[in-house]
Amino acid sequence: MNKVEKVTAGLNGTIKVPGDKSISHRAVMFGAIANGTTTIEGFLPGEDCLSTIACFQKLGVHIDAQGDKVKVDGNGWSGLTEPTEILDVGNSGTTTRLMLGILATRPFHSVVIGDASIGKRPMSRVTNPLREMGALIDGRNNGNLTPLSIRGGTTRGIAYSSKVASAQVKSSILLAGLQSEGVTSVTEPELSRDHTERMLQAFGVEVERDGLTVSVKGGQELTGQHVIVPGDISSAAFFLVAGAIVPNSHIVLKNVGINPTRTGIIDVLRKMGASLELMNEKETNGEPVADIVISTSELKGCEIGGDIIPRLIDEIPVIAVLATQAQGKTVIRDAEELKVKETNRIDTVVSELKKLGAKIEATDDGMVIEGPIQLNGNTVNSHGDHRIGMAMAIAGCIANSSVTVEKSEAIAVSYPNFFEHINSLQ
C-alpha cells in the first residue's frame, strides 16, 4: 500500500526510467539460445524479467545477474536441457508465450506454470499455431490455460495469419520457426511491436519483412551479443502524463526507447496538445533511442483507435488519467485486447477512476472520458496490475487530497523504484 499526496510545486528534474521490459526479456532469451556470451546493460530487474532468468536457469543456462547487468553464457539451441523442475513464469505473459515457442522445438518435456493471473490468460493464440507446427502441447481448457505441458521435437514451418496484432504471438511462432523445417511466416492485422525482429537481426539472424508479414528460415543460429537496453517507454509514459497534467512541471526522461511500434503515447500526447520534444536521438542495437522532454500543457480531448492501439495498448490506463484533465471528450476504441491483460483493464480503469470522481464510462472495446475534472482523494486498488497501480498513483499527484493505492507492490513487476522517482521530482 502506498499513499500519494497532491503535488503542489510541480514535478521538475531528470530521471532515467527502468530498462525496457520487452527488450530485457528478449535479451536473456536470445542470449540463452545463442552461441557464446551475451552481456546485457540496463536490464530491468523487475519480477517479470527475473522470472525469465529463473526459467532459463532451470533449462540449464548459466546466467549471472547483478542488478541491471546480466551475463548469459549461451551454448546454442542444444544447450537447453530438460528441466527437473516446473518452469514458473510468475506474472509474466511474455515469458510464457515466447518461451513456449522455444520449448516447442526442443526434444524434451517441460511444464510451464504461472500465478493466478497467468492462469486466466489465453494461451491458445500461441499453443494452437505451435501445435500446427508439430509441437505436442496440452493443458487446462485444451491447452488454452496454464499449467501447460510441452513435448518438443521436430517441427515444420507454417504461414500463419494471426487474428490479433500481438508481438508475443508473432515472437513465439518466429522463435519456433528458427528451428523448424522450411520457412515460417506470421501475418498480422496491424503491425505489433517489432523488438523480436530487430534483436534477432542484431544476433545474426536473417529476418524478412513484406508489409504486415514477417518470416524466418529454419536452421538459423544466434551469436552472443552486447546488448544495451534503452529505457522503457511504457514506464516513461507515466511520467510523460504526470509532466503534462501536474501544474508547473518540466521533466526530462533520459535514454528512452522510441521504437515506432511503441510510440503511440507520444502521438497521443502531441495530438492532445502536449508540450513534448525529442532530443539526442540515436540508435542502439537496432533500437532508436532519445531523451524526451515534457512540460505542463493545455490539453484537448481526442479520439484514439484503429492501428495506433497496438502501439499504446499498455499505456491506455495512464492515457485515461491524462484524458480526465483534457478539455472535452476523449474516446478510446478498438482496445478489446485490454480485456485479457493482467486484469480486464477496461473495467478496472473505469471502476478505479470513478472512485476518484472521474467522468468515465466503459464501452465494449474501450472507454469514454469527459474532462477536465478535479479528481478527489480516495482509496483505490491496483488489482495486482502494475500499470493500473502506477496510473492511479499519477492520478494522486493531481487529486485534491491523498490517494491510497492498495496492492501497490504489483508495481515492482516493471518499475521497482517508481515511488522514489515521484518523490525525487518534487
Summary of the structure (lengths in Angstrom):
residues: 426
radius of gyration: 21.0
end to end distance: 20.4
largest distance: 61.9
contacts: 1634
relative contact order: 0.14
helix: 36%
strand: 30%
